[in-house]
Amino acid sequence: MLSIPDMALLGAAALLLFGPEQLPNVLRKVGQFSREVQNTSQSFIREMERAAESQEVADAYKRRDEALKSYEPPDLDPPDAAEAALDPAPHVEEPDVAEPDPHPPAAEKLAEPRPAPDAWDYPTQAMPVVGSVPAEPPPEPDHPAHV
């Protein structure tokens, strides 16, 4: 980066070299040239980024294709499954069931059931509310009501 004294020295040299009539045209051409260089470099950078992105996409597709080629689906049906599906009555082993005991052991006799008492037979009371305070009468007014 040029400092202010360096730029002043270059400006004075350009003024002496090109003269006051040609200096604006020369500076305009230098500005156009620098703009072209900047546009070309930006275009080059964009093209390189696009190429890198397309290469990344191509690599991703290649990895996907390789993964699909090496994929083997799991064998969901065992080898005997087709034969078992065609067999109309598959063999089922029946478990051995012991014969029930003809004389079960006597159970301990429990209390005899009795009917529940009728709810209308007993008087009921209002249940007191726990933690409640009896209501106080409203305070007497200090002055008579206006009519």
C-alpha positions in Angstrom: 0.0 0.0 0.0 1.3 3.4 -0.9 1.6 6.1 1.7 0.3 9.7 1.1 3.8 11.1 0.3 4.5 8.3 -2.1 1.2 9.0 -4.0 1.9 12.7 -4.1 5.3 11.9 -5.6 3.8 9.6 -8.2 1.1 12.2 -9.1 3.7 14.9 -9.6 5.8 12.6 -11.8 2.8 11.7 -13.9 1.9 15.4 -14.3 5.4 16.2 -15.5 5.6 13.1 -17.7 2.1 13.4 -19.4 1.2 17.0 -19.0 -2.0 18.6 -17.7 -3.9 17.9 -21.0 -3.2 14.2 -21.3 -3.2 13.3 -17.6 -7.1 12.8 -17.3 -7.1 10.5 -20.3 -4.2 8.5 -19.0 -5.7 8.1 -15.5 -9.1 7.0 -17.1 -7.3 4.3 -19.1 -5.4 3.2 -16.0 -8.7 2.9 -14.2 -10.3 0.9 -17.0 -7.3 -1.4 -17.1 -7.4 -2.0 -13.3 -11.2 -2.7 -13.5 -10.6 -5.3 -16.3 -7.9 -7.0 -14.2 -10.2 -7.0 -11.2 -13.2 -8.4 -13.2 -10.9 -11.1 -14.8 -9.6 -12.2 -11.4 -13.1 -12.4 -9.9 -14.3 -14.4 -13.0 -11.3 -16.8 -12.5 -12.1 -17.2 -8.8 -15.8 -18.0 -9.6 -14.8 -20.6 -12.2 -12.4 -22.3 -9.8 -15.1 -22.4 -7.1 -17.6 -24.0 -9.6 -15.0 -26.5 -10.7 -14.3 -27.5 -7.1 -18.1 -27.8 -6.4 -18.6 -30.0 -9.5 -15.7 -32.1 -8.5 -17.1 -32.6 -5.0 -20.5 -33.5 -6.4 -18.8 -36.0 -8.8 -16.9 -37.5 -5.9 -20.1 -37.8 -3.9 -21.9 -39.6 -6.7 -18.9 -41.9 -7.1 -18.9 -42.8 -3.4 -22.7 -43.4 -3.6 -22.3 -45.7 -6.6 -19.5 -47.7 -4.9 -21.6 -48.0 -1.8 -24.6 -49.3 -3.8 -22.5 -51.8 -5.6 -21.1 -53.2 -2.4 -24.5 -53.3 -0.6 -26.0 -56.8 -0.1 -29.5 -56.8 1.2 -30.0 -59.0 4.3 -31.5 -62.5 3.8 -35.0 -62.0 5.3 -36.3 -65.5 4.5 -34.5 -68.5 5.9 -33.8 -71.3 3.4 -36.6 -73.5 4.8 -39.2 -70.7 4.7 -40.3 -71.5 1.1 -40.8 -75.2 1.9 -42.7 -74.3 5.1 -44.9 -71.9 3.2 -45.9 -74.7 0.8 -46.6 -77.3 3.5 -50.4 -77.2 4.1 -50.2 -78.6 7.7 -47.0 -77.9 9.5 -46.0 -80.3 12.2 -46.7 -78.9 15.7 -45.5 -80.7 18.8 -48.2 -81.0 21.4 -47.0 -80.3 24.9 -47.4 -83.0 27.5 -50.3 -81.9 29.8 -50.6 -83.6 33.2 -54.0 -84.9 34.1 -55.8 -82.8 36.7 -56.0 -84.2 40.2 -59.5 -85.6 40.8 -59.4 -84.7 44.5 -58.2 -81.2 44.9 -56.9 -80.2 48.4 -59.5 -78.6 50.6 -59.2 -74.9 50.9 -59.3 -73.1 54.2 -62.8 -71.8 54.8 -63.1 -68.1 54.9 -65.7 -65.9 56.6 -69.2 -65.9 55.3 -70.1 -63.0 53.1 -72.8 -60.6 54.4 -74.7 -57.9 52.7 -73.5 -54.3 52.8 -75.4 -51.9 55.1 -78.0 -49.7 53.5 -76.9 -46.1 53.2 -80.3 -44.8 54.3 -80.1 -46.6 57.6 -77.6 -44.2 59.1 -78.0 -40.4 59.6 -75.4 -38.2 58.0 -73.8 -34.9 59.2 -72.2 -32.2 57.3 -68.4 -32.6 57.3 -66.5 -29.6 58.8 -64.0 -28.0 56.5 -60.6 -28.3 58.0 -58.8 -25.0 58.4 -61.8 -22.8 57.8 -62.8 -19.8 60.0 -66.5 -19.0 60.7 -67.8 -16.0 58.7 -67.9 -12.6 60.4 -70.8 -10.2 59.9 -70.1 -7.2 57.7 -68.9 -4.1 59.5 -71.4 -1.4 60.3 -71.2 1.7 58.2 -69.8 4.9 59.8 -72.3 7.2 58.2 -75.9 6.8 57.1 -76.7 6.0 53.6 -77.5 8.9 51.2 -81.0 8.9 49.8 
